[in-house]
Amino acid sequence: MLGIIYLLLAGMLGCEASKMLTGEGRSVSGINRIWLMLPASFGVGTLLLTWMVYIISWFFSVVGKAENPLLYGNIIGMTGAAVIMILLSVQKYRKQGSYRIWNIDKTQDKRRLKKEILLFGLLTVFITYMMFYVFYIKDGILYSGLTVYGDYAPHTAMMRSFSAGNNFPTQYPHYGGADVKYHFMFQFLTGNLEYLGMRMDFAYNIVSTLSLVGFLMLLYQLALRITGKMCCGVLALFLFFFRSGMAFFRFVWEHIQAGNLVETLEENTSFIGYTVNENWGLWNFNVYLNQRHLAFGLLMATLALYLFMDWLEAGTAHEEKGILWIKNRIFSKEGWKSRNLDQALLMGMFLGLCAFWNGAAVIGGLLILCGFAIFSDGKVDYAVMAGVSIFFSWLQSKIFIVGSAMSPQIYLGFLAEDKTVPGVVKYLFWMSGVFFLGLVLMVWFMRRRERAILVSFLFPVIFAFVLLMTPDINVNHKYIMISYAFLTIFWAWAVCSLWNGRNGQSGIQKTMGKILAIVLVISLSVTGIYDFVVIIKGNGPGRRVTINMNSELTQWLEENLEKNDLLLTPEYSMNEVTMSGAMLYCGWPYYAWSAGYDTNYRAAQAVTIYTTSDSETLKKTVQQEKITYILFEEGSEFEQQECREETIAAAYEKVYETQDGRIRIYKTTE
């Protein structure tokens, strides 16, 4: 119940803040403002209230030495939010004689509104079902689908470090005892909701659903604003879920030749793909099921894009042509003069506060806004917004990260095996089919406004093929996914235009247009549709990781380990140990390595501890690495080397053993 109250308070607080951000009473002709206000209210309110609770909890833990800092954070944060809402409602009631959360604008399209309610109602049901399909708890057992559990491992560990622990100052559970380099605030939110009494799967799935539905509401609004057609918004959402690619066509052709197509389609439970790591599911809807925090970041980034469309539309509406128009956008007073500085400041702050919710979404949003700025009036506002956003991102990095947050370097070609221009073109074709390459042709049929938007949407793709921000180049796929989501608008527009035809076309021409539209939709979505079938089969019965949420081992770790304890374990991913929220010395190394930690060093030290026969070497290494507990599991290995217990058992006191004797824990301190 308290978790629901928390989300309601966040939404109400966000609604008031969003009115200031978007301009109360302002609307775009033909667009129902409610689908702007709902996601904006959730995003902004969640951002503000969650940061408030985190900062207060941090203060009580670090400064006040409180053992239960979330208690104080939630009491003060939620009470403060309630008081703010009461004061605002009283003030508005006295001023206006009434108070409403938001006003339904008179210019709204009421007929379209009914269709949109049905659309977003069905969308919410579908996304909720999918979120619970891959992650749910039943009879005390957590079920996590095989295509998603790998990403859930560090996320659930981080959630539990807050709900079951005291992770202030915040550490990364798979590399405990160090700073936190990975964005964690989405996990803090869900962990806090669990702390407030909401079961973990409900907390994770409800917030994930609200984030993704909110982002898609704004994507739909953006499509409607760009194209003026509801069908384009609906089709853009369809193409968002079902990606374009050549993988299915090639897969089918190969198995037709082999004579086993039907059996393979029925039995296959793995993602298909012929480019590097495409079989991970890098490009399909699975990304939004396992990277839950990405949707929240995209919600806020899309809100910024929608608002700054005002600046772009003003810049592209001038009558000058060609070079003269570009020149005036750069050198004229109108091109730089501020249009709405307050809005730019607020949006910059909100976007900057998202840096530790999902940094890739913030970078992707800023890249697209950079494209907008080139073609817009009011460039001062863009500069202010970007400056404020970067400042808040930098401030958080300085607080949470020791050293540099990122180490950008030139890395041309992304995952293309051939890093030349022809090689990249070939890679894009096999990875996405006509999706990216076809835009080059499409741009010639567009007006200035649409060209400017399309080119801006491509900026994150260019970034992904040029710069490396983390040790893992695969992470750059998120920037391509960000561009992909927004570019679906233009393919939806192309399909709808072919289907509807133009005035003056003959019957044959209109029929051919409809046929071409159908062929285009199939080619743009069939690979994604098959990927979706794989998601359903790959996370179904018998293909789920299970964890006992009532484990005695989990409970013992929660009760006995303190916030500064460091637990050495085998290279665990997600299990009863990680569910305790304990800080692992070196969990599954890929998670920490891709986040920027030196896992090679710790892996070497862990191997020494687990394999040495010299007690002095053992004690020296344990003390040097500040490890307070060592967990030994029968038959376990570390870096493919068998773990030994004799030296550890002789040197330290055994403080816990599971009933089946499979796991034993030794304490290394007095």
Beta strands, then each sheet from edge to edge (+ up, - down):
strand 1: 135-138
strand 2: 141-145
strand 3: 409-410
strand 4: 467-468
strand 5: 544-548
strand 6: 567-568
strand 7: 629-633
strand 8: 637-638
strand 9: 641-642
strand 10: 653-657
strand 11: 663-667
sheet 1: 1+ 2- 5+
sheet 2: 3+ 4-
sheet 3: 6+ 7+ 11- 10+
sheet 4: 8+ 9-
end
